């Protein structure tokens, strides 16, 4: 390395060191401000409400809009989520329940939303995830609700019908499926373990590449990877191999290139208005001709945009259905508030699951 090159690099590195020192000072100054916020909340009896989804969303959107580059917006979001996670943890680490074990897409979604300073609490089933927050053992839950390829996650939707928990956020996660195995090539694979949703997302690839392999549905993709690590001739169809030191025989085997899963964040409160929100509802219509049209009329009359409508069988009556609806906007906004009041008069059943910020990527 020439003297001129060394001198040029030394100058830039000294500049980086100075910036790092200033970043360190500012990060700790921010942490002290976060501690002041916690003290003010405690003085006013609000110590238990340290996480404010609407405030976090507003901060992340403002930073993305102000970002001049060259760092892309998603990197800015990741960095500041981790900063906010670490600052919240100075008051008390948030307990986040999710469908485990470790290594699932649900863990990735929980970390993406709450950062690495949160206390992650893996559960054996989606029912257990709900119970952890209901019982107070965790502050928040992260549960899958729909996939862009395979549609709704039925168990989550059924549990939303009966829970007292509120939706306070959403996470959108790009899903890449990989085939993991200790076998050297595809010819040695006789069994493929995976969660049922993931098997469905890779149906055509498996038909083409492993037509003779048995497909076995298990509780999670992390469990699939664990089983594949223990059995000869087995592969796991999963996203993360690192926890089980499994080689990837094939990567990105999902049938749809934009395969994405949406997760809900649940807690004992929803969120205040952030400026770009959704509101989720469950409702049922009287059993008569045109009832659903009449039920949705208040939304269109108020100019409220509906971004999701899905039906599920009611659990208490044969051939009766409830409708899950997502609308754009917050329940406190005047048009939506008026529409919900009219809906309550028309619907045989109406439940507001919560208003929450639209996912920030």
N, C-alpha and C positions, 0 to 999 in steps of 0.2 A: 504494500500500500504506500503510495507516494506521500511525501510530506504535505503537499498541497491538498491532497484528498483528506488526509488526517485532520488538517487544520479546518477544512470546510465542514467535515462531519462534527468535529469538536464544537464548533460554533453553534450548529443546529441542535446538538445534544444538550449543550448548556442552556439553550432556549427552552427545550423540552423540560429539562430539570426545573427551570424556573416556573414554567407553567404548571408542572406537577405539584410543586410546593404551594402555589396559589390555589390550585384545585383542592389540595388537602385542607388548606385553611378555610376555604369557602364551604367545603363539605361539612366540616365540623361546626362552622358557624350556622349552617342550615340545621344541623342536628340540634344545636342549642335552641334555635327558634322552635323546632318541633317539640322540645321539652317544655318550652314556655307555653305552647298551645295546650299540652297535656296538663300543665299546672292550672291554667285558666279553666279548662273543662272540669278538672277535679274540684276547683273552688266553687263551681256552679252546679255540682252534682251530676256532671256528664262524663265522669271518668271512664265509664264503660263503653262509650261511643267514640273510640279512637279512630275507627276506620270510616271515612266518608267517601263513598264511591263517586258521588257527583263532583266533589272537590278534586279527587285524583284525576278523573276524566278531563275536567277543565284544564288542569295543569298540563297534562300530556298533549291535549289538542293545541293549547297555546304554544307550547314548545315546538311542536311539529310545524305549526304555521310560521313561527319565527326562525326556524332552522335555515341558515343560509348554505349549508353543505360545507365540505364535501361528504360528511357523514349522512347516510340515508335516514329517512324518518323512522324506520323500524329500529335502527340502532339507537337512536335518541330515545325512543320509547322504552327499549330494554334497559338502557343505562339508568334513566330516571325512575323507572319502576323499582329497580334495585336500591336506588338511593332512598326512595320513599319507604320501601320495605325495611331497610336498616333503621331508618328514623322511627318508624312505628314500633319496631322491636325494642327501642330504648324505653318505651312506656311498658309494653308487654307484648311478647310475640303472639301473633294471632294463631289460633288453632284451626287448621283447615282439614276437614274430612273429605276423602275422595275414594273412589273405587280402586282398591289396591289389587295386588301388592305393589311395592315400588317397581317402577319401570313401565307403568301403564301410560297410555295417552292421557288419562285423567290426571296423573301426576304432572305430566308436562303442562296441561292446561292450568292446574293449580299454581305451579311455579311461574308460568307466564303471567298470571294475573296478580299474584300476591308476592312474588319475588322469593329469593332463597332464604331470607331471614324469617319467613313464616315457619311455624311448626306444623309439618305435614303429618296427617294421621290416616294411614291407609286402612280401608275397611274391606270386609269380605264380600259385601253385596251393596247394591244401591239402597236397599232398605236400611242397612246398617249406617250408611252415610247420612240419611235423613235422621235416624235415631240419635246419632252422635250430637247433632245440633239441637234437636228437640230436647235432649236430656241436659244440655249445657256443657257436655264434655268437649265440644268444639264450638267456636264462634260462627264459622261459616262452612258451607258445603259446596263442592264443585261436582256437578253431575252432568253426564252427556244427555242431550235432549233430542238432537237430530243430526243426521249425516246427509251430505249432499247427494250421495249415491243411493243409500239404503233407507232414507227417510227417518221417521220418528223412532226414538227409543221408548218402547211401550211402557216399560216398568217405571221410568221416570215420570212419564205423563200420568200414569195411574196414581202414583204417589202424590203428585201435585194436587190431585183432586181432593185428597183428604188432609193434607198437611196444613198447619198453621204458619209454616215458614213463608217468607216473602222472597221474591226474586229481587236481588239488589245489584246484579251485574250479569254480563255475559262474556264468554271467551270464545273466539273463533280460532281453531287450530287446523293448520294444513296437515293432512294425514298421509304419511309415506309408510307403506307396508314393505317389509323385507322378509325373505325366507332365510331362516337361521338354522344351522345344523353343524354337527361335527363331521358329517359325511363329506367326502371329497367332491362328489358331483351329484347331480339330480338323479342319476341312475340308482343310487343307493337309498333313496327316500321311499319308504313304504307307508308312512303315516305323517299327516300334517295336523298339528294342534293349533287351535286359534279360537278366539272369541267368535261367536256366530256372526256378528256384524262384520268382522274383518274377513272371515271366510267368504261372505257374500260380496264384499268389496273387491275380492280377488278371484271371483268365480271363473271368469273367462281365462285368466292366466293359468290357473290351476288345471282347467280343462285341457288347455293346450300343452302345458309343460309337464304336468304330473297326472295324467288321466287315470292311472291305475292306483294312485295313492289314496289311502283311506283318510277322510277328513273328519276330525274329532273336535267337537265344540267343547271349550272349557270356559271357566269363569272369567278369565282375563288373558290378555296377550302376554303379560309377564309370567303367568302360570304356564302358558304355552312354551315360552322360552325355557323356563326351568325344566319342564318335562323333556323337551328336546335335548337339553344338556345332559340328561341322565340316561337316555335310551338310545341304543343303536338303531339306525334306520329311521329315526324320527327327525322331524323339522318343526320349527315353530314359525308361524306366520305372525310377525310382530314388528314393532317399530324400533325397539331399542335392544341392542345386543350386549352392551358393555357390562351389564350387571352379571351376566352369565358367561362371559368370555366366549361367545359363540361366533364363529365366522359367518359372514353373509354370503350365501350361495347365489342369491339374486337380490337386487335392490329395486325399490320403487315398482313393486309388482301389482299395485292397485290398478283396476281396470280403467278408472277415470283419472286423467292427469290432474284435475283440480279437486280431487277428493278432499273434503273438508268436513270437520265435525264442529258443531256448535254446542257449547257447554253453558249451563246456567250456574250463577253464584247465588246461593240461598243463605239467608240469615233470619234473624228475628225482627228485622226492619227492612224496608226497601230504601230507595234513595231519593233525595231531593232533586229538583230540576237541575240539569247540567247544561241545557241548551240544545242537546241532541239526544233524545231519549226514546225508549219504547215503553209501552204498557202491555202487559199480558193478562188475558182474561180466560175464564172458563164459563161457558153458558150453555143453557139448553132451551129449546123452543117448544112451545105447546105442540102436541101431536095433531096438526091440522094442515091442510093445503096452504102453501105460501107462507108458512110460519117463519122459516129461516129468512126469507126475503124481508118480511116485516121486522124481524129481529135486527137485521143489519142496516135497515133504513136510517136509524138515528146517526150512524157513523157517516154514511154518505151525505146526509142532510147537513151535518156539521162540518163537512169538508175534511173529515179525518181519514187518513190513508191507512188501509189495512194491508199489512205485509205478510200475514200468514193466517191461514184458516185450515184447520184439520179436525176431523171427527174421530171420536173413540167411543166404543161401546160403554154405556153407563153400567156401573157395577151392580146396580140394585134392581134392574128391570130388563127383561128380555126384549131385544130389538129396540131398545131406547139408546139414544146417543147424546153425548155432550160434545161441544165444539170448543176447540182451543184457538184463541184468536190473539195475534200480536198486532198492535196498531202503533203508528208513529206518533210520538209526543208523550208528554207527562200527564198523569191523571189530575194534576193541579192546574193545568192550562184550561182556560175558560171553555173552549169548544169541546174538549174531551170531557171535562167535568159535566157539562150539560148533556153530552151524548150518553155518558154512563148513567146519569140520572134517568134518562128516558129508557135506556136499556133495562134498568132495574124494574121499571114499570111493565115492560113488555115480556121479559124473559121468565120462563118457568123457574130458572135457577141462574144466578150470576155470582161469580167470585172473581175479584180482582187479585191476581197473583202478585202484582207489584209493578212499579215504574222504576226504570233503571237506565243508566247511560248505555248508548250503543257502543259496542266493542271498539276500542282504540287499538289499531294494529301497530 
